[in-house]
Amino acid sequence: MNRKLSGWLVCAVAATTVLSLAGPANADAPPTGAEACPSGSFCLYYNSPSLGWGSFEHWSPGSYSDLSQFSFRNWGNNGSGYGRTVYKNAAAAVNNTSYSWNICVPAPAPTNMSCGIPINQGFAGRLPAAAYNNDIAMFIN
């Protein structure tokens, strides 16, 4: 093997190693077609992106203090989760609004709720671990 080729090979291996140590990307490509989150909406999905997103529900910017009042009403491509309550069942989100949203999860008394899990505008992907299938409320920042 000539020196030029072996030098390129070393650089390629080093770059691959550095990229693999960087960890996964913060967001996924948003779903399309029947699963697309409408413009100006915040969407919660029943499945993670790796499982095909599934059914979803969408909201206009605001405050939603009890997600047990909502269900996954949009079929999506595979219909998984259709009709189930959103409360403690959301695995992914798409934020098509110009606001950052906060997801709330259960917390010990006296507050019973912790709302410090931000979902920034433009985000599309799996919910952070603390909110994954643990969502109880949400609001815009």
N, C-alpha and C positions, 0 to 999 in steps of 0.2 A: 504494500500500500504506500502511495507516495505521501510525503509530509503534508502537502496542501490538503489532501483528502482526509488524513487522520486529524489534522487541526480542526477542520469543519465538523468532524464526527465528535470530537471532544466538546466543542462549543454546543452542538445540538444536544448532547447528553446532559451537559451542565444546565442549559436552558430548560430542558424537560424536568430536571430535578428541582430547580428553583420554582417552576410553575406548579409542580405537584405539591410542594410544601406550602404554597400560598393558600390552600384550602379552596372550598367551593365558592362560586360566585354568589353574591348577595341576592340576586334575583334571577328569575327565569323569563323567557319570552312569554308575554301574555297569551292566553288562549285565543283562538280565532273561531270563526263560524258560530255555531249554536252556543258555544261557551263564552263568547266574547263579552266582556264587561262593558255595558253601555257608557258612552262618553258622558263625563260629568258625574259618574256614579262611583261608589265604593262597593266592591263585591266580596263576599265571603263564599268559599267553595267547600264542598263536602270532602273532596279528595285532594291530595297533594298533586303537584304537576306530574310527578313521575307515575302516578296512577290514573292520569287522564282527567284531572280537574273535577269532573262530575257535575252534579246539579249545583246551582248557586242561587243566591239572593242578592239584590242590589238596593242601595240606599242613596238618597240625595244627602249632601252635607248637612250635618246636624248632630243631635245627641240621642242615643238610643240606650236607655237605662236597663232594659230587660229583653235580652235576645230570645227568651223563651216564648215571646209573643210572635216570633217570625219563624217561617219554615223555608226550606230550599224549594222554591216554586218554579224555577227555571230548569228545564230538563237537562240541558247540555247535550253532549254527544252520547254519553253512555247511561245517563239517568241515575247513576248511583247516588243514593241519599235523597232522592226526590221525595218531598213530603215530610222529611224528618225535620225536627226542630233545629234551628241554628245554634241554640244554647248548648255549649260544650260539644259541638259537633263539627266546627269549622277547622279545616286543615290548611287552607291556603287563602290568599287575598290578592285582589288587584285593586289598586288605587288609581282610578281615572279622574280624580278631582285635583283641584289646585291647592288642596289642604293636606296637612299631615293629620292622621287619625291616631287615636290611642285605643288599644284594645284593653279591656278590663278583665281580670281573672279573680277567682275567689281568694279571699284573705281572711285571717282570723278576726274575730270581734275585737274592737267595736266597729271597725270600718266595714268588714265583710267583703270588701272589694279593693283591688289594687289596679290602678289604671295607668301604669307607666310603661306600656309596651307600644312604642311608636311604629306606625306604618307610613312611611314617607310617600309623598306624591310620586307617581310613576312606578311604584313598586308592583311587581308581579312575582309571586312565588309562595313557597311554603311559609306558614306562620312561624315565628320564633318558638322555640321549644316551650317556653312558659305559657304561651297562648294556644298551642296546638291541641285541639279538642278540649279546650279549657276556657273558651270565650264566654263571657256572660253579659257584657255590655260594651259600648264603644261610643266615642265622640270625637269631633274635630278639635284640633288645637287652635 
